[in-house]
Amino acid sequence: MNKNRYFSGFSTENDKTIFNLEKNYGAHHYARINLVVRHAKGCWLTDEKGNKYLDCLAAYSAANPGHHHPTITNAIMDALIGNYASVLSNVVFTDPLGIFLSKIAKFAPQMAPRFGPCGNKALPKNGGVESVETAIKVMRYFGFKHKGIKDGNQEIIVFNENFHGRTISAVSFSSSKKYKQGFGPLTPGFVSVEFGNLEQVKKAINKNTCGILVEPMQGEGGMNVPPEGFLKGLRTLSDAHDLLLVCDEIQVGMGRTGEKFCFEHENIVPDGVILGKALSGGLVPLSVFITNTKIMDMVFSKGSEGSTFGGYPLACVAGTAALKVFEEEKLAEQAARKGKILREKIEKIAEKSVHVKEVRGKGLFIGIEVKNGNAMDFCRKLLKLGVIVNDSHGHTIRISPPLVINEEEMDFMVKQLEAVLVD
């Protein structure tokens, strides 16, 4: 073993071996940077030589409470040691699922209030895109059953530059050619319009429209913030035309933008919300679709939906612990307070930089758009300075650290950003 290695992590294989193992045995579907992370704790990632890197991505908001948060980690360990973590057949009940469902249903405000104060119900899955698929099913069935649209004619309005995952249905309505080219036939039934443009939404609504699927802020699309009043406008249109408005908050929910849910910035309540990523503290896959009880019961009956690992005990234990951390540590409030401080410091850098076009975002979800569309060049420079970020849509540096980042860590990030953005 290399005596210079401080962290072996899962194995004692050196970095070069790991690079070759992925190259030889894995699909080449990610453009990775040459860093093997051996240890993750809080806001920091460590390589085999003990070099530390400030994680300013948080796995695209999956690690909102920080890596290996002790409350969530201990809950998972207790479940494994106590023998109540294993996946079980869905023909039986488990207390982790029942308790998690009750907490997540109450975590959200009353969805679809026009259908009455019936409470919420949640349907759990694994990765976020699975819950996107659930939401699509709900909107389509709503159109069929409630609105009387002929099955197969239902249409859902989506938005250009969206990102809702990579299943065939999700890539079918993506604006990105690379996400869908060669994967046809693609799934029909989606109409895409300009993000933030209410007039285009109005024109797209017809007798077959059953729902609107929107990210309250776009992450992958370029860290795009819609104009003020956009979500309120979608709510008004949905009510007027009896459509289901569903917010995909997989990245921007769970406190990321300084509110529990991003849609709260405009004081609206959707008919359904999709959560994932940070829902389990980033330790096991877990996602949910939440809607009004009346709608959920309208759509799903015994045998119409299922998932072997969706809502399995270990995931539910992690989810329950993550919700506890969210509330007790006031993660949304932390994001609001720290995001304001961080953005002000980044805007001061932008004033001195010839490279920065615009700084935008909410809470700890900040984008720095560069003028030449070469954001990844700056990301690589930041990596050498101990900061991990990534580009969004090629032109924007994405800043989304764990919500528990402290002042000293933010100062370190700002110092390195200034080093690469100010010549």
C-alpha positions in Angstrom: 0.0 0.0 0.0 1.2 3.5 -0.9 2.5 5.0 2.4 1.4 8.5 1.1 -2.2 7.4 1.0 -4.3 8.8 3.9 -7.8 7.7 2.8 -8.3 4.3 1.1 -12.1 4.6 1.3 -13.9 1.5 0.2 -10.7 -0.1 -1.3 -7.0 0.3 -1.4 -6.9 0.5 -5.2 -5.1 3.6 -6.4 -6.7 6.3 -8.4 -5.3 5.2 -11.8 -6.7 1.7 -11.2 -10.2 3.2 -10.5 -10.0 5.3 -13.6 -9.2 2.2 -15.7 -11.9 0.1 -14.0 -14.6 2.6 -14.9 -13.2 3.0 -18.4 -13.1 -0.7 -19.1 -16.3 -1.8 -17.4 -18.7 1.1 -17.3 -20.7 3.0 -19.8 -19.1 6.3 -20.8 -22.1 8.4 -20.0 -20.5 11.0 -17.7 -17.8 13.6 -18.4 -15.9 13.1 -15.2 -13.0 15.1 -13.7 -10.0 13.1 -12.6 -10.8 12.9 -8.9 -11.5 9.8 -6.9 -13.4 10.8 -3.7 -12.4 8.5 -0.8 -14.2 10.3 2.1 -17.1 12.7 2.3 -18.1 14.6 5.5 -20.1 17.8 5.9 -19.2 20.1 3.1 -15.8 18.4 2.3 -14.6 15.7 0.0 -11.2 14.1 0.4 -8.9 12.2 -2.0 -6.5 9.4 -1.3 -3.7 11.8 -0.5 -5.7 13.7 2.1 -6.4 16.7 -0.2 -9.7 18.3 0.7 -12.2 19.9 -1.7 -15.1 22.1 -0.8 -18.2 20.5 -2.3 -20.2 23.3 -3.9 -22.5 21.0 -5.8 -23.9 18.8 -3.0 -24.7 16.2 -5.7 -27.2 18.7 -7.3 -28.9 19.3 -4.0 -29.0 15.6 -2.8 -26.6 16.4 0.1 -28.4 19.5 1.4 -27.8 18.5 5.1 -24.1 17.8 4.4 -22.5 14.4 3.6 -23.0 11.7 6.2 -25.1 13.8 8.5 -24.8 12.0 11.9 -28.6 11.9 12.6 -29.4 10.3 9.3 -26.3 8.1 9.3 -27.1 6.8 12.8 -30.7 6.1 11.9 -29.6 4.0 8.9 -27.0 2.2 11.0 -29.6 1.4 13.7 -32.0 0.1 11.1 -29.3 -2.2 9.6 -28.1 -3.5 13.0 -31.7 -3.8 14.3 -32.7 -5.9 11.3 -35.6 -3.7 10.2 -34.0 -2.2 7.1 -34.4 -5.0 4.5 -36.6 -4.7 1.5 -39.8 -6.7 2.0 -42.6 -7.8 -0.3 -45.3 -5.2 -0.7 -47.9 -7.7 0.4 -47.0 -6.8 4.0 -47.0 -3.5 5.9 -43.9 -1.9 7.5 -43.9 0.7 10.2 -41.0 2.7 8.5 -43.2 3.2 5.5 -46.3 4.2 7.4 -44.5 6.7 9.6 -42.6 8.2 6.6 -45.7 8.6 4.6 -47.5 10.4 7.4 -44.6 12.8 7.9 -44.0 13.6 4.2 -47.7 14.1 3.5 -47.9 16.6 6.3 -44.6 18.2 5.3 -46.2 19.8 2.3 -49.1 22.2 2.5 -52.5 21.0 1.3 -52.0 20.2 -2.4 -54.8 21.0 -4.9 -56.9 23.0 -2.3 -59.7 23.4 -4.9 -60.5 19.7 -4.4 -61.1 20.2 -0.7 -59.1 20.0 2.6 -58.8 16.2 2.3 -55.1 16.1 3.3 -52.3 14.8 1.2 -51.1 11.4 0.1 -47.7 10.4 -1.1 -46.4 7.7 -3.4 -42.7 6.9 -2.9 -40.2 5.7 -5.5 -36.4 5.6 -5.8 -34.7 8.1 -8.1 -36.4 11.4 -8.8 -37.4 10.6 -12.4 -39.5 7.7 -11.2 -41.7 10.2 -9.3 -41.7 12.4 -12.4 -43.2 9.4 -14.2 -45.8 9.1 -11.4 -46.7 12.7 -11.8 -47.2 12.2 -15.6 -49.4 9.2 -14.9 -51.5 11.3 -12.5 -52.0 14.2 -14.9 -52.9 11.9 -17.7 -55.4 9.9 -15.7 -56.9 13.1 -14.3 -57.4 14.2 -17.9 -59.0 10.9 -18.8 -61.2 10.4 -15.8 -62.0 13.9 -14.5 -62.0 15.9 -17.8 -63.2 13.2 -20.1 -60.3 13.4 -22.6 -60.0 10.4 -24.8 -57.3 8.1 -23.5 -54.2 8.7 -25.7 -55.0 12.3 -26.5 -54.0 13.8 -23.2 -51.4 16.6 -23.4 -49.1 18.1 -20.8 -47.4 21.5 -21.1 -43.7 21.6 -20.3 -41.0 24.2 -20.7 -38.0 24.6 -22.9 -34.6 23.9 -21.3 -36.3 21.7 -18.7 -34.6 18.8 -17.0 -36.8 16.1 -15.4 -34.6 13.1 -15.7 -33.6 10.6 -18.4 -36.3 8.0 -18.8 -37.7 7.8 -22.3 -40.7 9.9 -21.3 -38.6 12.6 -19.6 -36.1 12.9 -22.5 -39.0 12.9 -25.0 -39.9 16.5 -24.0 -36.3 17.7 -23.3 -34.9 20.6 -25.4 -31.5 18.9 -25.5 -30.8 16.9 -28.6 -28.1 14.9 -26.9 -30.5 13.6 -24.3 -32.8 12.0 -26.9 -31.2 11.5 -30.3 -31.2 7.9 -31.3 -33.5 6.8 -28.5 -36.8 7.0 -30.5 -39.6 6.4 -30.8 -40.2 9.1 -28.3 -43.2 9.5 -26.0 -45.9 11.8 -27.4 -48.3 14.0 -25.5 -46.1 16.9 -24.4 -46.1 20.5 -25.6 -43.0 22.6 -24.8 -43.1 26.4 -24.5 -40.7 29.1 -23.4 -39.9 29.1 -19.7 -41.4 32.2 -18.1 -43.7 33.0 -21.0 -47.3 33.0 -19.9 -48.6 34.0 -23.3 -47.2 30.9 -24.9 -48.7 28.8 -22.1 -52.1 30.3 -22.8 -51.8 29.6 -26.6 -50.7 26.0 -25.9 -53.8 25.2 -23.8 -56.5 23.2 -25.7 -59.3 20.7 -25.1 -56.8 17.9 -24.5 -54.5 19.7 -22.1 -54.6 18.0 -18.7 -51.6 19.5 -16.8 -48.6 21.7 -16.5 -45.2 20.3 -15.3 -42.7 23.0 -14.2 -39.5 23.5 -12.3 -40.1 26.6 -10.2 -36.4 27.4 -11.0 -34.4 25.6 -13.7 -31.1 24.1 -12.6 -29.7 22.1 -15.5 -31.3 24.5 -18.0 -29.0 27.3 -16.9 -29.9 28.3 -13.3 -32.9 30.1 -14.7 -35.2 32.2 -12.4 -38.6 32.8 -14.0 -40.0 36.4 -14.1 -42.0 37.5 -11.0 -45.6 36.4 -11.3 -44.9 33.4 -13.6 -45.9 30.7 -11.1 -49.0 32.8 -10.0 -49.9 33.0 -13.7 -49.6 29.2 -14.1 -51.8 28.8 -11.0 -54.5 31.1 -12.4 -54.4 29.4 -15.8 -54.6 25.9 -14.2 -57.6 26.9 -12.1 -59.4 28.5 -15.1 -58.9 25.5 -17.4 -59.1 22.8 -14.7 -55.5 21.6 -15.2 -53.2 19.9 -12.7 -50.2 22.1 -11.9 -47.3 20.0 -10.8 -44.0 21.5 -9.5 -40.8 19.4 -9.9 -38.8 20.4 -6.8 -36.3 17.6 -6.9 -33.4 20.1 -7.0 -35.0 23.2 -5.6 -37.1 21.9 -2.8 -36.2 20.9 0.8 -34.9 24.4 1.6 -32.5 24.9 -1.3 -33.8 28.3 -2.4 -34.4 29.6 1.1 -38.0 28.3 1.5 -39.2 24.8 2.3 -40.5 24.7 -1.3 -39.5 27.0 -4.1 -43.1 27.6 -5.1 -43.5 29.4 -1.8 -41.6 32.4 -3.1 -44.7 33.3 -5.1 -47.2 32.3 -2.5 -48.9 29.6 -4.5 -49.8 26.0 -3.9 -49.6 23.5 -6.7 -51.8 20.5 -7.3 -48.8 18.1 -6.8 -45.1 18.3 -5.9 -42.2 16.0 -6.7 -39.4 15.6 -4.2 -36.2 13.6 -4.3 -32.4 13.9 -3.8 -32.2 15.6 -0.4 -35.3 13.7 0.8 -33.0 11.0 2.3 -30.1 13.2 3.1 -28.3 11.9 0.0 -27.6 8.5 1.5 -30.1 6.2 -0.2 -32.4 6.8 -3.3 -35.8 8.1 -2.3 -38.4 10.3 -4.1 -42.1 11.0 -3.7 -45.0 12.5 -5.6 -47.4 14.3 -3.2 -50.9 15.3 -4.1 -54.4 15.8 -2.7 -55.9 12.6 -1.3 -58.9 13.0 -3.6 -56.7 13.0 -6.7 -54.4 10.2 -5.5 -57.4 8.0 -4.8 -58.9 8.8 -8.1 -55.8 7.7 -10.0 -54.4 4.6 -8.3 -56.1 1.4 -7.3 -54.7 -2.0 -6.3 -52.3 -3.2 -9.0 -52.2 0.0 -11.0 -48.8 1.0 -9.6 -45.9 -0.6 -7.8 -42.2 -0.6 -7.1 -40.1 -3.3 -5.4 -37.8 -0.8 -3.7 -40.1 2.2 -3.7 -40.7 3.1 -0.1 -38.6 0.2 1.3 -37.8 0.3 5.0 -34.2 1.6 4.8 -35.2 4.5 2.5 -38.1 5.4 4.8 -35.9 5.4 7.9 -33.5 7.7 6.1 -36.3 9.9 4.9 -37.9 10.3 8.3 -34.5 11.2 9.8 -33.8 13.7 7.0 -37.2 15.4 7.6 -36.2 15.7 11.3 -32.9 17.3 10.4 -34.6 19.7 8.0 -37.0 20.9 10.7 -34.6 20.9 13.8 -31.7 22.6 12.0 -33.9 25.0 10.1 -32.2 24.3 6.8 -34.5 26.5 4.7 -33.8 29.5 7.0 -30.0 28.7 6.9 -30.2 28.7 3.1 -32.0 32.0 3.0 -29.6 33.7 5.4 -26.4 32.3 4.0 -27.5 32.6 0.4 -28.1 36.4 0.8 -24.6 36.8 2.2 -22.9 34.6 -0.4 -24.7 36.2 -3.4 -23.7 39.7 -2.2 -20.1 38.6 -2.1 -20.3 37.0 -5.5 -22.0 40.1 -7.0 -19.0 42.2 -5.7 -16.7 39.8 -7.6 -18.9 40.1 -10.7 -18.5 43.9 -10.6 -14.7 43.5 -10.9 -14.7 40.7 -13.4 -14.6 41.0 -17.2 -15.8 37.4 -17.5 -19.2 37.5 -15.6 -22.3 38.3 -17.5 -24.9 37.8 -14.7 -25.4 36.4 -11.2 -28.8 34.9 -10.5 -30.6 32.6 -8.1 -32.3 32.3 -4.8 -31.0 31.0 -1.4 -28.0 28.7 -1.9 -28.9 28.0 -5.6 -26.8 30.5 -7.4 -25.6 30.7 -11.0 -22.7 32.7 -12.4 -23.1 33.1 -16.1 -19.9 33.9 -18.0 -19.8 35.9 -21.2 -17.9 33.4 -23.4 -20.0 30.4 -22.6 -17.0 28.6 -21.2 -18.1 28.0 -17.7 -16.4 24.6 -17.5 -13.0 26.2 -18.0 -13.5 28.1 -14.7 -14.8 25.0 -13.0 -11.6 23.2 -13.8 -9.5 26.1 -12.4 -11.6 26.0 -9.3 -11.0 22.3 -8.8 -7.2 23.0 -8.7 -8.0 25.5 -5.9 -10.0 23.0 -3.9 -13.5 23.9 -4.9 -15.8 21.5 -6.7 -18.5 23.1 -9.0 -19.9 22.2 -12.4 -21.4 24.1 -15.3 -25.0 24.5 -16.1 -25.9 24.5 -19.8 -22.3 25.3 -20.7 -22.5 29.0 -19.9 -23.1 29.1 -16.1 -21.2 28.1 -13.0 -23.5 26.3 -10.7 -23.1 27.1 -7.0 -25.2 24.8 -4.7 -23.2 23.8 -1.6 -24.7 21.8 1.3 -27.1 24.1 3.3 -24.9 23.6 6.4 -22.0 25.4 4.9 -20.4 27.8 7.4 -19.1 31.3 7.1 -15.4 30.2 7.0 -16.2 27.7 4.2 -18.1 30.4 2.3 -15.2 32.8 2.6 -12.9 30.1 1.2 -15.2 29.6 -1.8 -15.5 33.3 -2.4 -11.7 33.7 -2.3 -11.2 31.0 -4.9 -14.0 32.4 -7.1 -12.3 35.8 -7.1 -9.0 34.1 -7.9 -10.4 32.6 -11.2 -12.9 35.3 -12.2 -10.9 38.5 -11.6 -7.7 38.7 -13.7 
